[in-house]
C-alpha cells in the first residue's frame, strides 16, 4: 500500500444474511467513509452468491431461508461452514446427533454443507479480484464461521491482505476471544463502527506513512496484534455513537447486484434503523434478553432525520417495504415520525418492534403510517411470568395489543417463552383455560424454552437462578477449541439445566397453542355499534355461532370501560350509572363464560375486535425452485 493512503477495502457480508434485504452494516460503513471523504469500499455479497450456488445445485430459496432462520442456538447455519474452516469431517457426527435430538433439518443442512468448501474458495477468489488491501467481514450471529473460513483462504492465498472482523459476534469479550483464537484475523473492531471504522482506515494510512503502529492505539475498541502476536485491546470510548453520527446507509451496490442474483426473485426490502439500544431495557432489562450487548443506552434519531432517510431510500430504490431493526420504537415517534410518514403519500409497508402497552391511538398511528407488521415483545400472557421477565406489562395488556392490532389489520409476530425459575403450573393453567376464547386473534409462532444468552441478566446475575452453564453444544461443533473456558469467552449462547415448567407440565400450553393456530384462520369475534346497541357477532372456531346484544346504557358503558382496561364500576359511577356490585360481578362472569373477556386476576379486557380488519394473515415469502 502506498505511504499515506488508506487501504483499498472490500466489505463482505456472508451467509446467513437475509436474501431480501441489503446489509445495514455494509451500507452504513460505506456511507460513513463517504461522509469522511474516504474512498467508498467495494462490497461482496456472499449471501447472494451462496444462494445462487444452492439454486444451481437443485436447492431452493426456501432451503436458504430455513438454514438462515432455524437452529440459531444450535449453530446449524454455522456448522454448514465448519468443515470449510476446520476440515471436512469436523463436527459432522456431532451435529447429526444434535439435530436428531433437537428436531433440526439435518438432511438439508448436510446437502448445503457439501457446497460450502467450493463456495469458500470461490468467495475468496471473487474478493481478491478487487485487489483489496483490507477485507472487512460482518460477523453477526450466524455469519461468523463462514466469514472465518473465507478469511483464512484469503490469508493463505495472499498473506499481505489484512483481515478485519466486526459485528455483534465481536461485542464485548467475544471479539477479544475471536482475535485470540484465530491468528489469521488481523483486527477486530467491536461495538458501533460508524466512527471507528473510518478512524481505523485513517490510522492504517498513518501507520504506512510513518512506519509505526502507534496510531492504532487511538482507535477505540480495536483488537490488534503486538509484535509477538498477542492480542492488544484499545479501551472503550467514553460515549456511544450519537444519533447524529449514524449515517443514511448506501445500498447502491446491493441493488446493482440483485438483478443478476436469485434475490431478483424475492420481494426486496429496505432496512433502516431509527434508534439503537432499548429505552425500556435501560430502565428494566428483560431477564432473558442479550440483544443489546454492551450498548443498552438508548439513542434515537430526530424524527425529521429519520423520515427524510426513509423517504429518500424509498424514492431512490423504488421500494415500499421497509424493515426497521430497532429493538423498540422511539416513544415520541407516535406523535412525530409516524404522522409525517402517514402524510408522505406513499403506500409503505413497514415492520417495527414496539412495546406491547401501546394504546389504541398509538396503534392507529402505526397503521396510518404504513406499519403493517409489528413485534410487540409479548412473550407470554401469564401475569406472574411477565413480572419475572421484567416486561413492564400484564397479560391483559398483551391481549389488548393482540385485539387492537387485529382491529387495525396488523400482523403481530410473537413467541411464547417459558422456563423461568419460580413459574407455577397454576398460573399457566388459569391462562390456558382462557386461550380458546382468543382463537380469533393472532396466535404465537410457537412456545419455546428460554435460551441463556450472553449479556442478559440471566447470564450476568447468578441470583436469577442459572448458575450452571456451558457453551451451547452446537458451538463445540463449529469452533475447534477443546478448552471449555476459552470457548465460553467466544460464544453467545449457552446450555443450562431447565428451569421452571417441565416438558410434561408445559404440554397443556403447547396443545392449546396448536388448537389456537388451527382454528385461527376461520374465526371472528367482532363488536359493532348499531343505533344504541352493541352487537357482538361470534363466529369463532369451537364456539357456537351467536350474536350477543348489549342494550342497557350501563352495560354499554361497562363494555366500553372494559375495552380500555379501566375499572368499570368507577366509569359507571362517573357516568351516573347505578349497578349493584354483586349484580355487576354476575354480569362480568357471564361475559367470561361466553369468552368475551380475558382476565389476569383483577384486570379485565374485552376480546371483540372492531369491524375494520384489513387482512387476516401475513403474506408468506414465496418459496422458489430453479424452474420458477
C-alpha positions in Angstrom: 0.0 0.0 0.0 1.5 3.4 -0.9 2.5 5.5 2.0 -0.2 7.8 3.5 -3.1 6.3 1.5 -6.0 4.5 3.1 -6.1 0.8 2.2 -8.2 -0.5 -0.7 -11.1 -2.1 1.2 -13.7 -4.7 0.5 -16.6 -5.2 2.8 -18.1 -8.7 3.0 -21.5 -10.0 4.1 -21.6 -13.8 4.2 -24.4 -16.3 4.8 -26.7 -16.4 6.5 -27.7 -12.8 5.9 -31.2 -12.4 4.5 -31.7 -12.6 0.8 -34.4 -10.0 0.6 -32.7 -7.1 2.2 -29.2 -5.4 2.0 -26.7 -5.5 4.8 -27.3 -2.4 7.0 -23.7 -2.8 8.4 -22.1 -2.6 5.0 -24.5 0.2 3.9 -23.7 2.3 7.0 -19.9 1.8 6.7 -19.9 2.7 3.0 -21.8 5.9 3.9 -19.5 6.6 6.8 -16.5 6.5 4.6 -18.1 8.8 2.0 -19.0 11.3 4.8 -15.4 11.4 5.9 -14.2 12.0 2.3 -12.6 8.5 2.1 -12.9 6.1 -0.9 -16.1 4.1 -0.6 -15.3 0.4 -0.1 -16.4 -2.2 -2.6 -18.7 -4.9 -1.3 -19.0 -8.7 -1.7 -22.5 -10.0 -1.0 -21.7 -13.6 -0.1 -25.3 -14.4 0.8 -26.5 -13.7 -2.7 -23.6 -15.7 -4.2 -24.2 -18.7 -2.0 -27.9 -18.7 -2.6 -27.2 -18.7 -6.4 -24.9 -21.7 -5.9 -27.6 -23.5 -3.9 -30.1 -22.9 -6.6 -27.7 -24.3 -9.3 -27.4 -27.4 -7.1 -31.1 -28.0 -7.0 -31.8 -26.5 -3.7 -34.3 -23.6 -3.2 -34.6 -20.1 -1.8 -36.7 -21.8 0.9 -33.8 -24.0 1.8 -31.6 -21.0 2.2 -34.2 -19.3 4.4 -34.6 -22.4 6.5 -30.9 -22.6 7.2 -30.8 -18.9 8.0 -33.8 -19.0 10.4 -33.5 -22.4 12.0 -31.4 -23.6 14.9 -29.5 -20.4 15.8 -29.0 -21.6 19.4 -27.7 -24.9 18.0 -25.3 -23.2 15.4 -26.8 -25.2 12.5 -26.0 -22.4 9.9 -22.5 -22.0 11.3 -21.9 -25.8 11.1 -22.5 -25.7 7.4 -19.2 -23.8 7.0 -17.4 -25.5 9.9 -16.0 -28.1 7.5 -14.6 -25.4 5.3 -12.9 -23.9 8.3 -11.8 -26.9 10.3 -11.7 -29.9 7.9 -14.4 -31.9 6.1 -15.3 -34.2 8.9 -15.3 -31.6 11.7 -18.4 -31.7 13.8 -20.3 -33.9 11.3 -21.3 -36.8 13.6 -22.0 -34.5 16.5 -24.4 -32.3 14.6 -26.2 -35.3 13.2 -26.8 -36.5 16.7 -27.7 -33.0 18.0 -30.1 -32.4 15.0 -31.9 -35.6 15.8 -32.4 -34.6 19.5 -33.4 -31.0 18.7 -35.5 -31.7 15.6 -33.3 -29.8 13.2 -33.4 -30.3 9.4 -30.1 -32.2 9.2 -30.7 -33.7 5.7 -31.0 -30.3 4.1 -28.1 -28.8 6.1 -25.9 -31.7 5.1 -26.7 -31.2 1.5 -25.9 -27.5 1.8 -22.7 -28.2 3.6 -21.5 -30.2 0.6 -21.3 -26.8 -1.3 -19.5 -24.8 1.4 -15.9 -25.8 0.7 -16.2 -24.9 -3.0 -18.0 -21.7 -2.3 -15.4 -20.6 0.2 -12.8 -20.9 -2.5 -14.9 -19.0 -5.0 -15.7 -16.3 -2.5 -12.0 -15.8 -1.7 -11.1 -15.5 -5.3 -14.0 -13.1 -6.0 -12.9 -10.9 -3.1 -9.3 -10.9 -4.2 -10.2 -10.0 -7.7 -10.9 -6.5 -6.3 -7.2 -6.3 -5.2 -8.1 -5.3 -1.6 -5.5 -4.5 1.0 -8.1 -4.8 3.8 -11.1 -7.1 3.9 -13.7 -6.4 6.5 -16.2 -9.1 7.4 -19.6 -8.6 9.1 -19.7 -11.2 11.8 -23.3 -11.0 13.1 -24.8 -14.2 14.7 -24.6 -17.0 12.1 -22.2 -15.2 9.8 -19.1 -15.8 11.9 -17.9 -19.3 10.8 -18.5 -18.5 7.1 -16.5 -15.3 7.5 -13.6 -17.0 9.2 -13.5 -19.7 6.6 -13.2 -17.2 3.7 -10.8 -15.0 5.7 -8.5 -18.0 6.2 -8.4 -18.8 2.5 -7.7 -15.1 1.6 -4.8 -15.1 4.0 -3.5 -18.4 2.6 -3.6 -17.0 -0.9 -2.4 -13.5 -0.2 -0.8 -13.2 3.3 -0.4 -9.4 2.9 -4.1 -8.8 2.8 -5.3 -7.6 6.2 -8.4 -9.2 7.8 -10.9 -7.3 9.9 -14.0 -8.6 11.7 -16.8 -6.6 13.2 -20.4 -7.0 14.2 -22.5 -8.4 17.0 -20.5 -11.6 17.3 -17.4 -9.5 18.2 -19.1 -7.5 21.0 -17.5 -7.4 24.5 -15.3 -10.4 25.4 -16.4 -12.4 22.3 -14.4 -10.1 20.0 -11.2 -10.4 22.1 -11.6 -14.2 22.1 -12.1 -14.3 18.3 -9.0 -12.3 17.8 -7.0 -14.5 20.2 -8.2 -17.9 18.8 -7.9 -17.1 15.1 -4.4 -15.7 14.4 -5.2 -15.0 10.7 -7.5 -12.2 11.8 -5.5 -9.0 12.0 -8.1 -6.7 13.5 -11.4 -7.0 15.4 -13.4 -3.8 15.7 -16.0 -4.1 18.5 -19.1 -2.1 19.0 -20.7 0.6 16.8 -18.2 1.2 13.9 -19.8 4.3 12.3 -17.0 6.5 13.6 -14.3 3.9 14.4 -14.2 2.3 11.0 -13.1 5.4 9.1 -10.8 6.2 12.0 -9.2 2.8 11.6 -8.7 3.4 7.8 -7.0 6.7 8.6 -4.9 5.1 11.3 -3.7 2.4 8.9 -2.8 5.1 6.4 -0.8 6.9 9.1 0.9 3.6 10.0 2.1 3.2 6.5 3.2 6.8 6.2 5.2 6.8 9.5 6.3 3.2 9.6 4.9 2.9 13.2 1.7 1.4 14.6 1.2 3.8 17.4 -1.9 5.4 15.7 -3.8 2.2 16.1 -4.0 2.7 19.8 -6.2 5.7 19.3 -8.9 3.6 17.6 -11.5 2.7 20.3 -12.4 -1.0 20.9 -9.8 -2.2 18.4 -8.2 -5.6 18.9 -4.8 -5.9 17.1 -1.6 -7.9 17.5 1.6 -6.9 19.2 4.9 -7.8 17.5 4.8 -11.1 19.3 1.3 -11.9 18.0 -0.5 -11.3 21.3 -3.9 -9.6 21.3 -3.8 -5.9 22.3 -7.1 -4.2 23.0 -7.8 -0.5 22.8 -10.1 1.0 25.5 -13.8 1.5 25.0 -15.0 5.1 24.1 -16.4 7.2 26.9 -19.6 7.7 24.9 -21.5 5.6 22.4 -22.2 6.8 18.9 -24.7 9.7 18.9 -27.8 9.6 16.7 -26.4 12.4 14.5 -23.4 10.3 13.7 -25.5 7.4 12.3 -25.5 7.9 8.5 -28.1 7.0 5.9 -26.9 3.7 4.5 -25.6 3.4 1.0 -27.3 0.4 -0.7 -26.4 1.2 -4.3 -24.0 -1.7 -4.8 -26.5 -4.3 -3.3 -29.3 -3.1 -5.6 -26.9 -3.2 -8.5 -26.1 -6.9 -7.7 -29.7 -8.0 -7.2 -30.9 -8.3 -10.9 -28.2 -10.9 -11.7 -28.9 -12.9 -8.5 -31.6 -15.2 -7.1 -32.6 -12.2 -4.9 -34.3 -10.8 -8.0 -36.9 -13.5 -7.5 -37.6 -12.4 -3.9 -39.5 -9.3 -2.9 -36.8 -6.9 -1.7 -37.0 -4.7 1.4 -35.1 -1.7 2.6 -33.6 -2.0 6.1 -33.2 1.1 8.3 -32.7 2.0 12.0 -34.3 4.9 13.9 -32.7 4.1 17.2 -30.1 2.0 19.0 -30.3 0.4 22.4 -33.5 0.0 24.3 -35.3 2.6 26.3 -37.2 0.0 28.3 -34.1 -2.2 28.8 -32.1 0.8 30.1 -34.6 1.0 32.9 -35.7 -2.6 33.4 -33.6 -5.1 31.5 -35.7 -8.1 30.4 -34.0 -11.0 32.2 -33.7 -13.3 29.1 -32.6 -10.6 26.5 -29.0 -10.2 25.5 -29.6 -8.4 22.2 -28.1 -5.0 23.1 -24.8 -6.3 24.3 -22.6 -3.6 25.7 -24.7 -0.8 24.1 -28.0 -0.7 26.0 -28.1 3.1 26.3 -31.0 4.4 24.1 -30.3 6.7 21.3 -32.9 7.8 18.8 -32.6 9.8 15.6 -34.5 13.0 15.4 -37.9 12.2 13.8 -37.3 14.6 10.9 -34.0 13.0 10.0 -35.4 9.5 10.1 -38.4 10.4 7.9 -36.1 12.0 5.4 -33.9 8.9 5.4 -36.8 6.5 4.8 -38.4 8.6 2.1 -35.1 9.2 0.4 -34.3 5.5 0.3 -37.8 4.6 -0.9 -37.6 7.1 -3.7 -34.1 6.2 -4.7 -34.6 2.5 -4.9 -38.4 2.5 -5.6 -39.0 0.0 -2.8 -42.0 0.4 -0.4 -41.3 -2.5 2.0 -39.2 -1.2 4.9 -37.9 -3.2 7.9 -36.6 -1.3 10.9 -34.1 -3.2 13.1 -34.7 -1.2 16.2 -35.2 -3.1 19.4 -38.1 -0.7 20.2 -39.9 2.1 18.5 -39.0 5.6 20.0 -42.0 6.6 22.1 -42.0 10.1 20.7 -42.3 8.8 17.1 -46.1 8.1 17.7 -46.5 11.9 17.7 -43.8 12.9 15.2 -42.3 10.4 12.7 -45.4 8.3 12.2 -47.7 11.1 11.3 -45.1 12.5 9.0 -44.8 9.2 7.2 -48.5 8.9 7.1 -48.6 12.3 5.3 -46.0 11.4 2.7 -48.4 9.8 0.4 -46.6 6.5 -0.1 -48.1 3.1 0.3 -45.4 2.0 2.7 -45.3 -1.5 4.3 -43.1 -1.1 7.5 -42.0 -3.6 10.2 -41.4 -2.2 13.7 -40.7 -3.6 17.1 -42.8 -1.9 19.7 -43.8 -2.2 23.4 -47.0 -4.1 24.0 -48.7 -1.5 26.1 -49.4 0.7 23.0 -52.7 2.5 23.3 -55.4 2.4 20.7 -54.3 5.8 19.4 -50.8 4.5 19.0 -52.0 1.5 17.0 -53.9 3.9 14.8 -50.8 6.0 14.2 -48.8 2.8 13.3 -51.4 1.8 10.8 -51.8 5.2 9.2 -48.0 5.4 8.7 -47.9 2.1 6.8 -46.7 -0.1 9.7 -48.3 -3.4 8.8 -46.1 -5.8 10.8 -45.2 -5.4 14.4 -43.2 -7.4 17.0 -44.5 -6.2 20.4 -42.4 -8.4 22.6 -45.4 -10.1 24.0 -43.6 -13.4 25.1 -46.4 -14.6 27.5 -49.9 -13.9 28.7 -49.2 -15.2 32.2 -49.0 -12.2 34.6 -46.6 -13.7 37.1 -44.2 -14.8 34.4 -44.3 -11.4 32.7 -43.3 -9.9 36.1 -40.4 -12.4 36.4 -39.3 -11.3 32.9 -39.4 -7.6 33.9 -41.6 -6.9 30.8 -43.5 -4.0 32.4 -46.8 -5.2 31.1 -49.6 -7.5 32.3 -51.2 -10.4 30.5 -54.3 -8.3 29.8 -52.2 -5.6 28.2 -50.7 -8.2 25.8 -54.2 -9.4 24.9 -55.3 -5.9 24.3 -52.4 -5.5 21.9 -53.4 -8.6 20.0 -57.0 -7.3 19.8 -56.2 -3.8 18.8 -53.6 -5.0 16.3 -56.2 -7.3 14.8 -58.7 -4.4 14.6 -56.1 -2.4 12.7 -55.2 -5.3 10.4 -51.6 -5.6 11.7 -49.6 -8.8 11.6 -48.3 -9.4 15.1 -45.2 -11.5 15.4 -44.7 -13.1 18.8 -43.4 -16.2 20.5 -44.4 -17.7 23.9 -41.5 -18.2 26.2 -41.4 -20.4 29.3 -38.7 -21.9 31.6 -38.4 -19.1 34.1 -37.3 -20.0 37.7 -40.2 -20.0 40.0 -43.0 -20.1 37.4 -46.0 -22.0 38.6 -48.3 -24.6 36.9 -51.4 -23.0 38.5 -50.6 -19.6 36.9 -50.3 -21.2 33.5 -53.5 -23.2 34.0 -55.6 -20.1 34.6 -54.5 -18.6 31.3 -54.5 -21.8 29.3 -58.2 -22.3 30.2 -58.9 -18.9 28.5 -56.9 -19.5 25.3 -59.9 -20.9 23.3 -61.5 -17.5 23.6 -58.6 -15.9 21.8 -58.8 -18.1 18.7 -59.7 -15.1 16.5 -56.5 -13.2 17.5 -53.0 -13.7 16.1 -51.5 -16.9 17.7 -47.8 -17.1 18.6 -45.4 -18.8 16.3 -44.9 -21.4 19.0 -43.8 -22.0 22.5 -40.1 -22.2 23.4 -38.0 -22.6 26.5 -35.8 -19.6 27.0 -32.2 -19.8 25.9 -29.4 -18.5 28.0 -27.7 -15.6 26.2 -24.6 -13.6 26.9 -25.3 -10.0 28.2 -28.7 -11.0 29.6 -29.4 -10.6 33.4 -30.0 -14.4 33.4 -26.4 -14.7 32.3 -24.8 -11.9 34.3 -26.6 -12.3 37.6 -26.4 -15.7 39.4 -29.3 -14.7 41.6 -31.6 -15.3 38.5 -31.0 -19.0 39.0 -28.9 -20.0 36.0 -25.7 -20.8 37.9 -24.7 -23.9 35.9 -23.9 -23.2 32.3 -21.7 -24.3 29.5 -21.2 -23.2 25.8 -24.1 -24.4 23.7 -23.5 -27.9 22.3 -23.6 -26.6 18.7 -20.7 -24.2 19.4 -18.4 -27.1 20.1 -19.2 -28.4 16.6 -18.1 -25.2 14.8 -15.1 -24.0 16.7 -12.1 -26.3 17.0 -11.4 -25.3 20.6 -11.2 -28.0 23.3 -10.8 -25.8 26.3 -14.3 -25.1 27.6 -13.2 -21.8 29.3 -11.7 -20.4 26.1 -14.8 -21.5 24.2 -17.0 -19.9 26.7 -15.4 -16.5 26.1 -16.2 -16.8 22.4 -19.9 -17.8 22.3 -23.2 -16.0 22.7 -25.5 -19.0 23.5 -25.1 -21.3 26.5 -26.7 -24.6 27.6 -28.1 -24.7 31.2 -30.3 -27.1 33.1 -34.0 -26.5 32.5 -35.8 -24.2 34.9 -39.5 -23.6 35.6 -42.0 -25.9 34.0 -41.0 -29.4 33.0 -41.7 -30.7 29.5 -44.7 -32.6 30.9 -46.1 -29.5 32.7 -45.9 -27.4 29.6 -47.8 -29.9 27.4 -51.2 -28.3 28.1 -49.9 -25.0 26.9 -48.4 -26.5 23.7 -51.6 -28.3 22.9 -53.7 -25.2 23.5 -51.5 -23.2 21.2 -51.7 -25.8 18.5 -55.5 -25.7 18.7 -55.4 -21.9 18.6 -53.3 -21.9 15.5 -55.5 -24.5 13.8 -58.7 -22.5 14.4 -57.4 -19.0 13.8 -57.9 -18.5 10.1 -61.7 -19.2 10.2 -62.5 -17.3 13.4 -64.0 -13.9 14.0 -65.4 -12.0 17.1 -66.5 -8.5 16.1 -68.3 -5.8 18.1 -70.4 -3.2 16.2 -72.4 -0.3 17.4 -75.8 -0.3 15.7 -78.0 2.6 16.7 -78.0 2.5 20.5 -76.9 -1.2 20.7 -73.6 -3.0 20.8 -73.8 -6.2 18.8 -71.1 -8.8 19.3 -71.0 -11.3 16.4 -69.3 -14.5 17.5 -68.1 -16.8 14.7 -65.1 -18.3 16.4 -63.8 -21.9 15.9 -65.0 -24.0 18.8 -67.8 -21.6 19.9 -71.4 -21.8 19.0 -72.3 -19.0 16.5 -74.3 -16.3 18.3 -74.9 -12.6 18.3 -74.7 -11.0 21.8 -76.6 -7.8 22.1 -75.9 -5.2 24.8 -78.9 -2.9 25.2 -78.8 -1.2 28.6 -76.8 2.0 28.7 -74.9 0.8 31.8 -73.9 -2.4 30.0 -72.6 -0.5 27.1 -70.7 1.9 29.4 -69.2 -1.0 31.3 -68.2 -2.7 28.0 -66.5 0.5 26.8 -64.6 0.6 30.1 -63.5 -3.0 29.7 -62.3 -2.3 26.1 -59.7 0.1 27.5 -58.9 -1.8 30.7 -60.4 0.9 33.0 -62.2 -0.1 36.2 -65.8 -0.5 35.1 -67.5 0.4 38.4 -65.5 3.6 38.5 -66.6 4.5 35.0 -70.2 3.7 35.8 -70.1 6.0 38.8 -68.6 8.8 36.7 -71.4 8.5 34.3 -74.1 8.2 37.0 -75.0 4.6 36.2 -76.1 2.6 39.3 -75.2 -1.1 39.4 -75.1 -3.3 42.4 -71.5 -4.7 42.7 -72.8 -8.3 43.1 -75.0 -8.0 40.1 -72.2 -6.4 38.1 -70.0 -9.3 39.1 -72.5 -11.8 37.8 -72.7 -9.9 34.5 -68.9 -10.0 34.2 -68.9 -13.7 34.8 -71.4 -14.2 32.1 -69.1 -12.4 29.7 -66.3 -14.6 30.8 -68.4 -17.8 30.3 -69.2 -16.6 26.8 -65.5 -16.0 26.1 -66.0 -12.3 25.5 -63.4 -11.1 28.1 -59.9 -12.1 29.3 -58.8 -11.6 32.8 -55.4 -12.0 34.6 -56.9 -11.6 38.0 -58.2 -8.1 38.8 -57.8 -6.7 35.3 -60.3 -7.5 32.5 -60.2 -6.7 28.8 -62.8 -7.3 26.1 -61.8 -9.6 23.2 -64.0 -8.5 20.3 -62.3 -6.6 17.5 -63.7 -3.6 15.7 -65.0 -4.2 12.2 -62.1 -2.6 10.4 -59.8 -5.6 9.9 -57.9 -5.1 6.7 -56.3 -8.6 6.5 -56.2 -11.8 8.5 -52.9 -13.4 8.0 -49.4 -12.3 6.9 -48.4 -12.8 3.3 -45.7 -15.6 3.1 -42.4 -15.2 1.5 -42.5 -17.2 -1.8 -40.5 -20.4 -1.9 -38.9 -20.6 -5.4 -37.4 -23.5 -7.2 -34.8 -23.4 -10.1 -37.6 -23.7 -12.6 -39.6 -20.7 -11.2 
